[in-house]
């Protein structure tokens, strides 16, 4: 097609002093030129290779065109670039940068897998393979930070949190959940915080049926994480923070059985706890009447639910909330803990920072589309969740390497827009593959810093 041929093009005749023609005919171009950074990060982590090694290939060898590691890498990279839907493979299969990420020649290499092939791939793993995938993901994340921190860190904090994943079809094990008032799945997500670092690193993501209690699977997840963390960081103090849905006898029993483990678990209010906090609430109300503002008082007590074998320490915040035009409202909060420090320090300095993982969960929903669980089979949807988690881990790796820059706390969607979504022309010669990226890129310095950090050579 010549530059004067206007077939299959878009015309903008009145924008400038001559007609503007837009044609989608650049077969050596890609809109994801910056995704080469993902490939470099994956090479350093060994993430997709470890995940692929957890899968079993039941296909006939003579009919295989796309190896498992290629299929998995193709899907993870596409999700990281913002293509959560497998249908996007219809166009991306010929994208030179995506072919390069899978290890194929960007121009002459065979096209990547089609959407039907990816759909069969996503439906293949069974429960055992998904368990191994979750183990491999956690192992990669922990090993990455063991190397980064040289196995030395004072404290590691583990946060578990369920989230809702609304469903909109006939998906297996989708149930109506009264708490979220929708038909949904309930994935549980686990994050690690090393020392006082601001980032919470995703370490596992497991899909569960929509009617699963919040604590389902929590004991097994915590036990496996604790075992791995103690092996990787033998001198670290381990701390667990959980919300009220995990306050079950089984979880408390497991936490108490781990020597040296610190824990904080939110506890739902009940008549006994409210009675213990009543004197502090009266003080808070008096202070609130005097100041006209929200006031709170901290305290503690010893408490044992009927199903508990012994009493445990409970710290509480007795709060009176004032809002314009509304009556003052009591808002007592309770946290079960084995820490020895004062109640206010425990609640404000240790437990409240747990709320930061809500931002990570929002990233997974809004920036990564972890809720794109539209397959009919439950295990296929569970596989999609793991693939999305792996893509998020790669983006977190990029953010980690941008510490002390303007992108250090950027959302993953922002990182994608700034660093991955770069138009590129791919030129292949005998000696090298060249990605021609736009010189006018506003975030050129961040891109260069990442490239050098991930092992690129300047030249």
C-alpha positions in Angstrom: 0.0 0.0 0.0 1.5 3.4 -1.0 1.2 6.6 1.0 -1.3 7.9 -1.6 -3.6 4.9 -1.4 -6.6 5.8 0.7 -8.2 2.3 0.8 -8.9 1.0 4.4 -7.9 4.2 6.0 -9.3 7.1 8.0 -9.5 10.6 6.5 -9.4 13.9 8.5 -9.8 16.4 5.7 -10.4 19.6 7.7 -7.9 19.4 10.6 -5.0 21.1 8.8 -4.1 22.7 5.5 -4.0 19.2 3.9 -5.9 16.0 4.5 -4.6 13.7 7.3 -4.7 10.0 6.6 -4.5 7.3 9.3 -3.7 3.8 8.2 -3.2 0.6 10.4 -0.6 -0.9 8.2 2.6 -0.8 10.3 3.2 -4.6 10.7 6.6 -4.0 12.2 5.1 -1.6 14.8 3.8 -2.2 18.3 1.9 0.0 20.8 3.7 -1.9 23.7 7.3 -1.1 23.0 8.1 -0.5 26.7 7.0 -4.1 27.5 10.5 -5.2 26.9 11.0 -4.0 30.5 8.6 -6.8 31.6 10.6 -9.3 29.7 13.8 -8.2 31.5 12.1 -8.2 34.9 10.8 -11.7 34.2 14.2 -12.9 33.3 15.6 -11.6 36.6 12.8 -13.2 38.6 12.4 -16.4 36.6 8.7 -16.1 37.3 7.0 -17.4 34.2 9.6 -20.3 33.9 8.8 -21.3 37.5 5.1 -21.1 36.9 5.2 -23.1 33.7 7.3 -25.8 35.4 4.3 -26.3 37.7 2.0 -27.3 34.9 1.6 -30.7 33.2 1.3 -30.9 29.4 -1.2 -33.6 28.4 -1.2 -32.7 24.7 0.1 -34.9 22.0 3.7 -33.9 21.4 3.5 -34.1 17.6 0.6 -31.6 17.6 2.2 -29.0 19.9 2.9 -25.6 18.2 3.1 -23.5 21.4 5.0 -24.7 24.4 3.4 -24.2 27.9 6.0 -21.6 28.9 5.2 -19.7 25.7 1.5 -19.8 26.4 1.9 -18.8 30.0 4.3 -16.0 29.1 2.1 -14.7 26.4 -0.9 -14.5 28.7 1.0 -12.9 31.7 2.6 -10.3 29.5 -0.7 -9.4 27.8 -2.4 -9.0 31.2 0.5 -6.8 32.4 0.1 -4.6 29.3 -3.6 -4.2 30.0 -5.2 -6.9 27.8 -7.1 -8.8 30.4 -9.4 -10.4 27.8 -8.1 -13.4 25.9 -10.0 -12.2 22.8 -7.2 -9.6 22.4 -4.9 -12.4 21.2 -6.6 -12.1 17.8 -4.5 -9.0 17.1 -1.7 -9.4 19.6 -0.6 -12.7 18.1 1.2 -10.9 15.4 2.6 -8.0 17.5 6.4 -8.0 17.2 7.1 -7.0 20.8 4.8 -9.6 22.2 6.4 -12.2 20.0 9.8 -11.0 21.2 8.7 -11.4 24.9 7.8 -15.0 24.2 11.2 -15.6 22.6 10.3 -15.6 19.0 11.7 -13.6 16.1 9.6 -10.4 16.2 9.2 -10.3 12.4 9.8 -13.7 10.9 8.8 -15.8 13.9 5.5 -17.7 14.0 2.5 -15.8 15.4 1.6 -16.4 19.0 -1.3 -18.6 20.1 -4.9 -17.7 19.1 -7.7 -17.0 21.5 -9.1 -20.6 21.2 -5.7 -22.0 22.0 -5.4 -19.7 25.0 -8.9 -20.7 26.2 -8.0 -24.4 26.1 -4.8 -23.6 27.9 -6.6 -21.8 30.7 -9.1 -24.6 31.1 -6.4 -27.3 31.3 -5.0 -27.0 34.9 -6.6 -29.0 37.7 -6.6 -28.3 41.4 -3.2 -29.9 42.0 -1.5 -27.9 39.3 -3.1 -24.7 40.7 -1.8 -25.5 44.1 1.7 -25.9 42.7 1.3 -22.6 40.8 0.5 -20.8 44.0 3.5 -22.4 45.7 5.8 -21.4 42.8 4.5 -17.8 42.8 5.1 -17.5 46.6 8.6 -19.0 46.3 9.6 -16.6 43.5 8.4 -13.5 45.4 10.1 -14.6 48.7 13.3 -15.6 47.0 13.4 -12.2 45.1 13.3 -10.3 48.4 15.7 -12.7 50.2 18.3 -11.8 47.5 17.4 -8.1 47.6 17.7 -7.9 51.4 20.5 -10.5 51.7 18.3 -12.6 54.0 18.4 -9.9 56.7 15.4 -7.9 57.8 14.1 -7.1 61.3 10.4 -7.8 60.8 8.2 -9.2 58.1 4.4 -8.5 58.2 1.9 -10.7 56.5 -1.6 -9.4 55.6 -4.4 -11.6 54.4 -7.6 -10.0 53.0 -10.6 -11.4 51.1 -12.2 -9.3 48.4 -15.3 -9.7 46.2 -15.1 -10.7 42.6 -18.6 -10.1 41.2 -19.8 -12.7 38.6 -22.2 -12.1 35.7 -23.0 -15.5 34.2 -23.2 -19.2 34.9 -19.7 -19.6 36.4 -19.2 -22.7 38.6 -19.2 -22.0 42.4 -20.5 -18.5 42.0 -22.9 -17.8 44.9 -24.8 -14.9 46.3 -23.0 -13.3 49.2 -25.1 -11.3 51.5 -22.2 -9.2 52.9 -21.3 -7.9 49.4 -25.0 -8.1 48.1 -24.0 -9.7 44.9 -23.2 -13.0 43.1 -19.5 -13.4 43.3 -16.3 -15.3 44.0 -14.2 -14.5 47.1 -10.5 -14.5 46.3 -8.1 -14.2 49.2 -5.0 -12.2 48.8 -1.7 -12.3 50.8 0.8 -9.5 51.0 4.3 -9.1 52.6 5.8 -6.0 54.1 9.5 -6.0 54.8 10.6 -3.8 57.8 9.1 -0.3 57.5 9.0 -0.3 53.7 5.9 1.4 52.2 5.2 -1.3 49.6 3.1 -4.4 50.3 4.2 -7.2 47.9 1.6 -9.6 46.6 2.7 -13.2 47.5 -0.4 -15.3 46.7 -3.8 -15.0 45.3 -6.3 -17.8 45.6 -9.8 -17.9 44.2 -12.6 -19.2 46.4 -16.3 -19.9 46.0 -18.7 -17.0 46.6 -20.0 -18.5 49.8 -16.6 -19.2 51.4 -16.1 -18.0 54.9 -13.4 -15.3 55.2 -11.2 -17.7 57.1 -11.4 -20.6 54.7 -7.9 -21.6 53.7 -6.2 -19.0 55.9 -4.5 -21.5 58.2 -2.9 -23.4 55.3 -1.8 -20.1 53.6 -0.3 -18.8 56.8 1.5 -22.0 57.6 3.1 -22.3 54.2 4.2 -18.6 54.2 5.6 -18.8 57.7 7.6 -21.9 56.8 9.1 -20.3 53.7 9.8 -17.0 55.4 11.6 -18.5 58.3 13.7 -20.5 56.0 14.6 -17.5 53.9 14.8 -15.0 56.8 15.9 -17.0 59.9 16.5 -13.9 62.0 13.3 -12.0 61.2 10.3 -11.5 63.6 7.1 -12.5 61.8 3.9 -10.6 62.3 0.4 -11.4 61.0 -2.4 -8.9 60.6 -6.0 -10.0 59.9 -9.4 -8.4 59.7 -12.5 -9.6 61.6 -13.5 -12.4 59.2 -10.4 -14.4 60.3 -11.3 -14.2 64.1 -12.1 -17.9 64.4 -10.9 -20.5 67.0 -9.0 -22.4 64.3 -7.0 -19.3 63.2 -6.3 -18.2 66.7 -5.2 -21.7 67.6 -2.8 -21.8 64.7 -1.4 -18.4 65.5 -0.8 -19.3 69.1 1.0 -22.5 68.1 3.7 -20.7 66.1 6.6 -19.8 68.5 7.7 -16.2 68.3 4.8 -15.2 66.0 3.2 -11.8 66.6 -0.4 -11.3 65.6 -3.2 -8.7 65.5 -6.7 -9.8 64.5 -9.6 -7.5 64.4 -12.6 -8.7 66.5 -16.2 -7.9 65.8 -18.0 -6.1 68.6 -20.2 -8.0 71.0 -22.1 -7.4 74.2 -19.2 -8.5 76.5 -16.6 -6.4 74.7 -18.8 -3.4 74.6 -19.4 -3.7 78.3 -15.6 -3.8 78.9 -15.2 -0.6 76.8 -18.2 1.2 78.3 -16.2 3.3 80.9 -13.8 4.5 78.1 -16.7 5.3 75.9 -18.1 7.5 78.6 -14.8 9.4 78.8 -14.6 9.8 75.1 -18.2 11.1 75.0 -17.4 13.7 77.6 -14.3 14.8 75.7 -16.3 15.0 72.5 -19.0 17.1 74.1 -16.3 19.5 75.3 -14.4 19.7 72.0 -17.3 19.3 69.6 -15.1 16.9 67.6 -14.5 13.1 67.3 -12.7 11.8 70.3 -11.4 8.4 71.3 -9.8 6.7 74.3 -7.7 3.5 74.2 -7.8 0.6 76.6 -7.4 -3.1 77.0 -8.9 -6.1 78.6 -8.7 -9.9 78.8 -11.4 -11.8 77.0 -12.3 -15.3 76.0 -15.1 -16.2 73.7 -17.1 -19.4 74.6 -15.2 -21.4 72.0 -11.7 -20.2 73.1 -9.6 -22.4 75.4 -8.2 -19.4 77.3 -8.3 -15.7 77.6 -6.4 -13.4 75.2 -5.4 -9.8 75.3 -7.8 -7.4 73.5 -6.9 -3.7 72.9 -9.7 -1.4 72.0 -10.4 2.1 70.7 -13.5 3.6 72.4 -14.5 6.3 69.9 -17.3 8.9 69.6 -17.7 10.0 66.0 -19.2 13.4 65.3 -20.3 14.5 61.8 -22.1 17.7 60.8 -25.8 17.4 61.1 -25.7 14.0 62.8 -26.0 12.7 66.3 -22.7 11.6 67.9 -22.2 7.9 67.3 -20.3 5.2 69.3 -17.7 3.4 67.3 -15.8 0.9 69.5 -13.0 -1.1 67.8 -11.4 -4.3 69.1 -8.1 -6.0 68.2 -6.9 -9.3 69.6 -3.1 -9.4 69.9 -0.2 -11.0 71.7 1.9 -7.8 71.5 3.0 -6.3 74.8 3.1 -2.6 73.9 0.5 0.0 74.9 -3.0 -0.1 73.3 -2.7 3.2 71.4 0.7 2.3 69.9 -0.6 -1.1 68.9 -3.7 0.2 67.3 -2.4 3.3 65.6 1.2 2.3 64.7 0.8 -1.4 64.0 -2.8 -2.3 63.1 -4.1 0.8 61.3 -1.3 0.7 58.6 -2.9 -2.5 57.5 -5.5 -0.4 55.6 -2.8 0.4 53.0 -3.4 -3.0 51.4 -6.8 -1.7 50.3 -4.8 0.4 47.7 -3.1 -2.8 46.5 -6.4 -4.5 46.2 -7.9 -1.6 44.2 -4.9 -1.8 41.9 -5.6 -5.5 41.3 -9.2 -4.7 40.5 -8.9 -1.5 38.6 -5.4 -1.7 37.1 -5.1 -5.4 36.6 -8.7 -6.5 36.1 -8.3 -9.5 38.5 -12.1 -9.9 38.4 -12.1 -10.9 34.7 -13.2 -14.4 35.8 -15.7 -15.0 33.0 -14.8 -18.7 32.3 -17.5 -21.3 33.0 -15.1 -23.6 34.9 -14.1 -22.6 38.4 -10.5 -23.9 38.0 -10.1 -21.9 34.8 -11.1 -18.8 36.6 -8.7 -19.7 39.5 -5.9 -20.0 36.9 -6.7 -16.5 35.5 -6.4 -15.1 39.0 -2.9 -16.6 39.4 -1.9 -15.3 35.9 -3.1 -11.8 36.9 -1.2 -12.1 40.2 2.0 -13.0 38.3 1.5 -10.0 36.0 1.1 -7.7 39.0 4.3 -9.1 40.6 6.2 -8.1 37.4 4.8 -4.6 37.7 5.6 -4.4 41.3 9.2 -5.3 40.4 9.3 -2.4 38.0 8.0 -0.1 40.7 10.5 -1.4 43.2 13.4 -0.5 40.9 12.0 3.0 40.5 12.5 3.8 44.2 13.3 7.4 45.0 11.9 8.6 41.7 8.6 10.2 40.7 7.2 6.8 39.8 8.1 5.1 43.1 4.5 5.2 44.4 2.7 5.3 41.0 -0.3 3.0 40.5 0.4 0.1 38.2 -2.0 1.6 35.6 0.1 4.7 35.6 3.3 2.7 35.2 1.8 1.0 32.3 0.8 4.2 30.6 4.1 5.9 31.2 6.6 3.1 30.5 4.9 0.2 28.6 2.5 1.9 26.2 5.2 3.3 23.9 4.8 3.1 20.2 7.8 1.2 18.7 9.0 0.2 15.3 10.9 -3.1 15.4 13.8 -3.5 13.0 15.6 -6.9 12.8 19.1 -7.3 11.3 21.6 -10.2 11.4 23.3 -8.7 14.4 20.6 -7.3 16.5 16.9 -6.4 17.1 16.3 -2.7 17.4 13.2 -1.1 19.0 12.8 2.4 17.8 11.0 4.2 20.6 9.8 7.8 20.5 12.5 10.4 21.4 9.8 12.6 22.8 8.8 10.1 25.6 8.2 12.3 28.7 9.5 9.5 31.0 12.6 8.6 29.1 14.8 8.9 32.2 12.7 6.4 34.2 12.7 4.0 31.3 16.5 4.2 31.1 16.9 3.8 34.8 14.7 0.6 34.7 16.6 -0.8 31.7 20.0 -0.3 33.3 18.7 -1.7 36.6 17.4 -4.8 34.9 20.7 -5.5 33.2 20.7 -3.6 29.9 23.9 -2.3 28.5 24.1 1.3 27.4 25.3 2.0 24.0 
